[in-house]
Structure formats: structure tokens, C-alpha cells
Amino acid sequence: MHTLDERALARANRWLDGAGLRPTRQRTALAALLVGDGRDRHVTAEVLFAAARDAGESVSLATVYNTLRAFCEAGLVQEVTVDGSGSYFDTRTDDHPHFYWEDTAELTDAPADELCISRLPACPPGTEVARVDVVIRLRRR
């Protein structure tokens, strides 16, 4: 993460505007930390909260969670649940698999072109597949 500069704030405001979200001060600051440098990232709410504090932003952890939920609902980020205890928020919203590094608790993109899902189980009546999340857990030998 990095501090908030004018270019990062401008990129954040365009990102929010493109999704129809009102650019409040806190949304803009958190968006600038997420996409201000133009790179995709995977963050937890706690990591984003720490980055906001490091950048001198006055924001509560609850606000970070609420803002990330709003970003999810607007389609700006996708939530990737690794286990029952935590979620990562991914700024890359296309369908793609992930590696979860158990030793560092880091989530990274996995090569989508190497993934092959040949068949899914039939959906129960009255339902359809919304999304398939693939998280490949890795441990070092």
C-alpha cells in the first residue's frame, strides 16, 4: 500500500464514479489505497485498515468492512473466502482462480489458462450457478 497522492485520489474517484458510488472522503481514501496505483490486489479488511492508518486517515475498522461490502455490492471488488475465519477482497473482478499460501496467509492470482473444470454437479431445482470460486491452498515442502 502507499500514501494518498493526487493521482491516486483521482483514479479512486473515477473508479467510484464508474460504479455509481458517491465519493465520500472515507470511500475515496480507501479506494485510493486499493486502486490508486492501478495494480490489482488482494487485501483483508484489517490490512486495508492498517494502510489507511499509516496514510493518516481516520477510519474505523467497522467503516472499512462496510466500505468493502459496498464495493462488493457495486461490483468493484469480489470477496474471496479462504476459510471460515476470514475473507480477502480482490480488485480483479473477472473469474479467475487463486493460490492461498498457508505459511504467509497471502492470496495471489493463479493462472486461469491452466485451470480446467470439466463438469459441475447439477444444481438443485430452481437454482443456477452464480459463480465458482477456486482457491488452491499451498504449503511449502
N, C-alpha and C positions, 0 to 999 in steps of 0.2 A: 504494500500500500504506500501511498505517498501523501504529501500535503496538498492542500487545495490551492490551485492556481487558476488564473482566469480562463485558460484554455480548458482545463478540466471542468470547471463550473459551466462553461458554455456548452461543452459536449454533454454534460449531465442534463442541462435544461432542454437541449434538443431531444435527448433520449426520453425524458419525461413527457415532453410535448408530443412526441410521436405516438405515445400510448394514451394521450388524453389525460394525463395526471397533472393536477395542479402542483406547480413547483414551489412548495413551501421551503423555508430555509433548511429544515432538517432533511426533507426528501432530497433537496438539491445537494446538500453536503454528503449524504450517504451515497447518492448516485455518482457524485464526482469521485468518491473513493472506489466505487465499483467499476465504473467505465470511463473515468476521466482520462486515462492514458490510452484508451482504445483497445486494451487487451482483455481477453476473456479470463474470468477467474472463478474459482470455487471457494466460497467463504462460509464460515459458520456465523451465526449472529454474534457470538462472543468475539470472534476475530474482527468483525466489522465494528463492533462497539469499541474495542481497544484501538483500532485505527482511527476512529472518529475522535476519541480522547487524545490520542497522540497528535492529531491535527488541530487540537484546540477547540473542538466542537463540544458544546454542552448538550449531551443527548443521553437519555436513559436507555438501559438495555431493553426495557419494555417497548420503547419507541422504535428501537432498531428492529425488534421482532415484528411489530405492527407494520413498519415500513416495508420490510421484506415480504410480508404477507400481501400488502398492497401491490408490490412489484410483481409478485406471482400472479395475482388476480388479473393484472393488466397485461400479462404475457411478457414482461421484461426479463424475468428470471424464472428458472424452474427449480423446484425443490427436489433434492435427491436425498432420500433417506437411506442411510447406511446400516443403521441398526436402530433398535427402539429408543436409544438414548440421545440421538442427535441427527440433525439434518444439515446438509450443505446447500447453498444457494448458488446456482450456476448461471452466469450471464450468457452462456451459449445455449440458446433455446431450441435448436434443432435436435432431432432424435439422434443420439449417439451414446455409446457405452462408456463406462468409467472403470478406472482402476482405483481401488481403495487400498492404500498402503498401511497395513496394520501396525507396523513399527513406528510410523510417524503420524498416523491419523490424517494423512493427506489424501485428497481426492483429485485425480487427474483424468484427462480425457484418454480414452483408449481408441485405437484405430478402428473406425467404423467399417472400413472396407474389408477388414479381416473377420468380421462377425457374420455368422450365418445362422439364422434361426429358420429352420425348415418347416416347422409346424407348431402351432399353438393349440392348446386344448379348446374344445368347443365352449363357447360362452353359455352361461345359464340363460334360459328363455327370458326375453325382454331386456337383455343387456348387450353391450358392444364393447370392444376393446377401446379404451381411451388412450392408453399409452403402455408401452412395455419398457420398463427400466432394467438395464443390465448393469450390475455392479460386480466387478470381478475383484475379489479380495485377494491381496497378495501378501506373502510373508517371505522374508529373505531367508535363504538357507545358510 
